[in-house]
Amino acid sequence: MKFTPFRVPRLVSCVSLALVAMAGIPSIAVATPSLTLDANIELDTDAVKASSSKSSYDQGGRLEVNFMAEHRMGDHFVRGKGTGLLKTDGKTATDDMWLMFGSDQWDIQAGRFEAVNLFPLGKDTVIMHAGDGSARVYEANLVRGRVSDGGQFAFHANPSDQIRFELATAYGQGDKSRAFTGVRPSVTFVGQGFTLTAGYEHQKFDDAQTTHKANGVGVTAGFTLGDAQVNLSAAHLRDRSQPSTVKVNSYGANLTLGGFGAGIIHSTTALSQAADPDVTTAYAAYTLPLFDIQNASVTFAGSTSRADNVASDKTVHALRLRFNYTF
């Protein structure tokens, strides 16, 4: 079910302007409103085999409901979005909930959202890494958004069709002793058939267990290759949250062609007092329409991963069957 944008009835606008005129008050421009509502159901059925444990089987999913509203007045706008999730385990959650205001040249965004993606994964229906977390993968997303607590602010500037700037921040995380707990500037260049984005992030806040302190950079290039979309990404992290600094270098490459997508990720974690863990994960997915019904699909996906210099889960293999219906 989808409501297309609607406009204030002409009669109401005329009556409003007439009342203003009769009252001797200067006329005020009427903002043009729009409201959009959509929803979708996603259901995943998984089978996972890790080398250090028995095979596991699970099913999960959610109903996602999206509300989007916007008012425009001349060159300026106010826009809001809310996304609610009803999950199969009985829990509820919020994905996006934000307010944005500004113009086509600049805007300010506040609430819960995701900043620009510095490590796009393409068709990532299922990706499960080996190593049980000791072989880390860094996707330049510590300050990207949808934080577990606190909030976010972001400033966007679009000086031209080819260049976009973003300054994303995290606000009030952890023990609330800091205002801005993360900062993430980035710049995007859009060329003929390709896009290049680079960014830096800094995170620092305290919680009950530790002091989070890390710096990272990420760069990604997306381009078309025939009918395919290709992404190449690299990211570097210096994590000083532990007594000794941990460095992570991650690289990703993926391709999407119609309903098919595949990718590979390689990451190395540099430790000062132990052998350096590394992990390589390959994944693929293919989506088909379900009975040729509009907005209904089934996706077959899998990933395989191997890690070295780790204590457990040296290999992890996963399969996922996903049904999706948008209405």
C-alpha positions as CSV (number, residue, x, y, z in Angstrom):
1,M,0.0,0.0,0.0
2,K,1.5,3.4,-1.0
3,F,0.1,6.9,-0.7
4,T,1.4,9.2,-3.4
5,P,2.2,12.8,-2.6
6,F,-0.9,15.0,-2.2
7,R,-1.5,18.8,-2.3
8,V,-3.6,21.1,-0.1
9,P,-7.0,21.4,-1.7
10,R,-7.4,24.6,-3.8
11,L,-10.6,25.6,-1.9
12,V,-8.9,25.5,1.5
13,S,-6.0,27.6,0.1
14,C,-8.3,30.2,-1.4
15,V,-10.4,30.5,1.8
16,S,-7.2,30.9,3.9
17,L,-5.9,33.6,1.6
18,A,-9.3,35.4,1.6
19,L,-9.4,35.4,5.4
20,V,-5.9,36.8,5.5
21,A,-6.8,39.6,3.1
22,M,-10.0,40.5,5.0
23,A,-8.0,40.7,8.2
24,G,-5.6,43.2,6.7
25,I,-2.6,40.8,7.2
26,P,0.0,40.5,4.5
27,S,-0.4,37.2,2.6
28,I,2.0,34.3,3.5
29,A,3.1,31.7,1.0
30,V,1.5,28.3,1.6
31,A,3.9,25.3,2.1
32,T,3.3,22.4,-0.2
33,P,3.0,19.2,1.8
34,S,3.5,15.5,0.8
35,L,3.1,12.3,2.7
36,T,4.3,8.8,1.7
37,L,3.7,5.5,3.4
38,D,5.1,2.1,2.4
39,A,5.8,-1.2,4.0
40,N,7.6,-4.5,3.3
41,I,8.0,-8.0,4.9
42,E,11.3,-9.8,4.9
43,L,11.7,-13.4,6.1
44,D,15.1,-15.2,6.3
45,T,15.7,-18.9,6.7
46,D,19.3,-19.8,7.6
47,A,21.6,-22.7,7.8
48,V,25.1,-22.1,9.2
49,K,28.1,-24.4,9.8
50,A,31.1,-23.1,11.8
51,S,34.2,-25.3,12.2
52,S,34.1,-25.0,16.0
53,S,30.4,-25.9,16.5
54,K,27.5,-27.9,15.2
55,S,25.3,-26.8,12.3
56,S,22.7,-24.3,13.3
57,Y,19.3,-23.5,11.8
58,D,17.2,-20.4,12.3
59,Q,14.5,-18.3,10.9
60,G,13.9,-14.6,11.5
61,G,12.4,-11.5,9.8
62,R,10.6,-8.3,10.2
63,L,7.8,-6.1,9.0
64,E,9.1,-2.7,8.1
65,V,6.8,0.4,7.9
66,N,8.1,3.7,6.5
67,F,6.6,7.1,6.9
68,M,8.0,10.1,4.9
69,A,6.7,13.6,5.0
70,E,7.9,16.9,3.4
71,H,6.9,20.5,3.3
72,R,8.4,22.9,0.8
73,M,8.4,26.7,0.8
74,G,10.2,28.2,-2.2
75,D,13.8,26.9,-2.2
76,H,13.6,25.5,1.3
77,F,12.1,22.3,2.8
78,V,11.5,20.4,6.0
79,R,11.5,16.6,5.7
80,G,11.0,13.8,8.2
81,K,11.2,10.0,8.2
82,G,10.3,7.3,10.6
83,T,10.8,3.5,10.2
84,G,9.3,1.0,12.6
85,L,10.2,-2.7,12.8
86,L,8.1,-5.5,14.0
87,K,10.3,-8.6,14.4
88,T,9.4,-12.3,14.4
89,D,10.9,-12.7,17.9
90,G,8.2,-10.4,19.3
91,K,10.5,-7.4,19.7
92,T,10.0,-3.9,18.1
93,A,12.7,-1.5,17.0
94,T,13.4,1.7,15.1
95,D,15.6,1.8,12.0
96,D,15.4,5.5,10.9
97,M,13.9,8.4,12.7
98,W,15.1,11.8,11.6
99,L,14.3,15.4,10.7
100,M,16.0,17.3,7.9
101,F,15.7,20.9,6.9
102,G,17.5,23.2,4.4
103,S,17.6,23.6,0.6
104,D,19.0,21.7,-2.4
105,Q,22.4,23.3,-1.7
106,W,22.6,22.6,2.0
107,D,20.7,20.8,4.8
108,I,21.0,19.8,8.4
109,Q,19.8,16.4,9.6
110,A,19.2,15.2,13.2
111,G,18.0,12.0,14.8
112,R,18.7,8.4,13.9
113,F,20.0,7.7,10.4
114,E,23.0,6.4,8.4
115,A,25.6,8.7,6.9
116,V,27.3,8.1,3.5
117,N,28.5,4.5,3.0
118,L,32.3,4.3,2.8
119,F,32.4,0.5,2.4
120,P,29.4,-0.6,0.2
121,L,28.9,-4.4,0.1
122,G,26.6,-4.7,-2.9
123,K,24.2,-7.6,-2.7
124,D,25.0,-8.5,0.9
125,T,22.0,-10.8,1.7
126,V,24.2,-12.9,3.9
127,I,27.8,-12.3,5.1
128,M,29.2,-14.3,8.0
129,H,32.9,-13.9,8.9
130,A,35.0,-16.6,10.4
131,G,37.3,-16.1,13.4
132,D,34.6,-15.4,16.0
133,G,35.4,-11.7,16.1
134,S,39.1,-12.0,16.6
135,A,39.8,-11.4,12.9
136,R,38.1,-8.0,12.6
137,V,36.6,-6.4,9.6
138,Y,36.5,-2.6,9.5
139,E,33.9,-0.9,7.2
140,A,34.6,2.7,8.2
141,N,31.3,2.8,10.0
142,L,32.1,3.6,13.7
143,V,30.4,7.0,13.4
144,R,28.2,6.2,10.4
145,G,25.0,6.2,12.5
146,R,22.1,4.4,14.0
147,V,24.0,4.4,17.2
148,S,22.8,2.3,20.1
149,D,22.4,5.3,22.4
150,G,22.6,9.1,22.1
151,G,21.8,10.7,18.8
152,Q,23.3,12.2,15.6
153,F,23.7,15.5,13.7
154,A,24.9,15.9,10.1
155,F,25.5,18.8,7.8
156,H,25.3,18.3,4.0
157,A,26.6,20.7,1.3
158,N,26.1,20.3,-2.4
159,P,28.1,23.1,-4.2
160,S,27.6,21.4,-7.6
161,D,26.2,18.3,-9.2
162,Q,29.6,16.7,-9.1
163,I,30.7,17.4,-5.5
164,R,28.9,16.6,-2.2
165,F,30.2,17.2,1.3
166,E,29.0,15.6,4.5
167,L,29.9,16.2,8.2
168,A,28.3,13.5,10.3
169,T,28.5,13.4,14.1
170,A,27.5,11.2,17.0
171,Y,26.1,13.0,20.1
172,G,25.9,11.9,23.7
173,Q,27.0,8.3,23.6
174,G,28.2,6.2,26.5
175,D,28.2,7.9,30.0
176,K,26.9,11.2,28.5
177,S,30.0,13.1,29.7
178,R,30.8,14.3,26.2
179,A,28.6,16.2,23.7
180,F,30.1,15.1,20.4
181,T,31.4,11.5,20.7
182,G,32.2,11.1,17.1
183,V,32.9,13.1,14.0
184,R,32.9,11.8,10.3
185,P,33.7,14.2,7.5
186,S,33.5,12.9,3.9
187,V,33.5,14.1,0.3
188,T,31.9,12.5,-2.8
189,F,32.8,13.2,-6.4
190,V,30.4,12.1,-9.1
191,G,31.8,11.7,-12.6
192,Q,30.7,10.3,-15.9
193,G,29.8,6.7,-15.0
194,F,31.6,6.6,-11.6
195,T,31.5,7.8,-8.0
196,L,34.4,8.3,-5.6
197,T,33.9,8.9,-1.9
198,A,36.5,9.3,0.8
199,G,36.1,10.0,4.5
200,Y,37.7,10.1,8.0
201,E,36.1,9.3,11.4
202,H,37.2,9.9,15.0
203,Q,35.4,8.3,17.9
204,K,35.9,8.9,21.6
205,F,33.6,8.2,24.6
206,D,33.4,6.4,27.9
207,D,31.0,3.7,29.0
208,A,30.8,1.4,32.0
209,Q,33.4,-1.0,30.6
210,T,36.0,1.0,28.7
211,T,37.0,4.1,26.9
212,H,36.3,3.9,23.2
213,K,39.0,5.8,21.2
214,A,39.6,5.1,17.5
215,N,40.4,6.8,14.2
216,G,39.7,5.4,10.8
217,V,39.7,6.3,7.1
218,G,37.8,4.8,4.2
219,V,37.6,5.3,0.4
220,T,35.3,3.7,-2.1
221,A,34.9,3.8,-5.8
222,G,31.8,2.8,-7.7
223,F,31.5,2.5,-11.5
224,T,29.6,0.8,-14.2
225,L,31.1,-2.1,-16.2
226,G,28.7,-2.8,-19.1
227,D,25.4,-3.5,-17.3
228,A,27.1,-4.3,-14.0
229,Q,27.7,-2.0,-11.0
230,V,31.1,-2.5,-9.4
231,N,32.3,-1.3,-6.0
232,L,36.0,-1.3,-4.8
233,S,36.7,-0.2,-1.1
234,A,39.5,0.1,1.3
235,A,39.5,1.1,5.0
236,H,42.1,1.5,7.8
237,L,41.4,1.6,11.5
238,R,43.6,2.5,14.5
239,D,41.8,1.4,17.7
240,R,43.3,2.6,20.9
241,S,40.5,1.3,23.1
242,Q,42.7,-1.5,24.4
243,P,46.0,-1.2,26.3
244,S,47.8,-1.7,23.0
245,T,46.8,-0.2,19.7
246,V,45.1,-2.5,17.2
247,K,45.3,-1.8,13.5
248,V,42.8,-3.2,11.0
249,N,43.1,-3.1,7.2
250,S,40.1,-4.2,5.2
251,Y,39.4,-4.4,1.5
252,G,36.3,-5.2,-0.4
253,A,35.2,-5.7,-4.0
254,N,31.7,-6.6,-5.3
255,L,29.6,-6.7,-8.5
256,T,25.9,-6.5,-9.0
257,L,24.3,-7.4,-12.4
258,G,20.5,-7.5,-12.5
259,G,19.3,-9.9,-9.8
260,F,22.8,-11.4,-9.2
261,G,25.5,-10.1,-6.9
262,A,28.8,-11.4,-5.6
263,G,31.6,-10.0,-3.6
264,I,34.8,-10.7,-1.6
265,I,36.2,-9.1,1.6
266,H,39.7,-9.5,3.0
267,S,40.8,-8.1,6.3
268,T,44.0,-8.3,8.5
269,T,44.2,-7.3,12.2
270,A,47.6,-6.2,13.4
271,L,48.3,-7.2,17.0
272,S,51.4,-6.1,18.9
273,Q,51.8,-9.3,21.0
274,A,50.3,-12.1,19.0
275,A,50.2,-13.4,15.4
276,D,48.0,-11.3,13.2
277,P,44.6,-12.8,12.4
278,D,43.2,-12.4,8.9
279,V,39.9,-13.4,7.3
280,T,38.7,-13.8,3.8
281,T,34.9,-14.0,3.0
282,A,33.2,-14.6,-0.3
283,Y,29.5,-14.2,-0.8
284,A,26.9,-14.3,-3.6
285,A,23.1,-13.9,-4.0
286,Y,20.5,-14.2,-6.7
287,T,17.0,-12.7,-6.6
288,L,14.0,-14.0,-8.7
289,P,10.4,-12.7,-8.8
290,L,8.0,-14.8,-7.0
291,F,5.3,-16.2,-9.4
292,D,5.9,-13.0,-11.5
293,I,4.0,-11.1,-8.8
294,Q,4.9,-7.5,-8.6
295,N,7.0,-6.5,-5.6
296,A,7.4,-10.1,-4.4
297,S,10.7,-11.9,-4.6
298,V,12.8,-14.8,-3.4
299,T,16.6,-14.6,-2.9
300,F,19.0,-17.5,-2.7
301,A,22.3,-16.5,-1.0
302,G,25.4,-17.9,0.6
303,S,28.7,-17.0,2.1
304,T,31.9,-18.8,2.9
305,S,34.7,-17.5,5.1
306,R,38.1,-18.7,6.3
307,A,40.3,-17.1,9.0
308,D,43.9,-17.8,10.0
309,N,45.7,-17.2,13.4
310,V,42.4,-17.5,15.3
311,A,41.4,-19.7,18.3
312,S,38.0,-20.8,17.0
313,D,35.7,-20.8,14.0
314,K,38.4,-21.0,11.4
315,T,35.8,-21.6,8.8
316,V,32.1,-20.5,8.6
317,H,29.7,-21.4,5.8
318,A,26.2,-20.0,5.6
319,L,23.1,-20.3,3.4
320,R,20.1,-18.1,3.4
321,L,16.7,-18.2,1.7
322,R,15.0,-14.8,1.8
323,F,11.4,-13.9,0.9
324,N,10.5,-10.2,0.4
325,Y,7.1,-8.6,-0.3
326,T,6.8,-4.8,-0.7
327,F,3.3,-3.2,-0.5
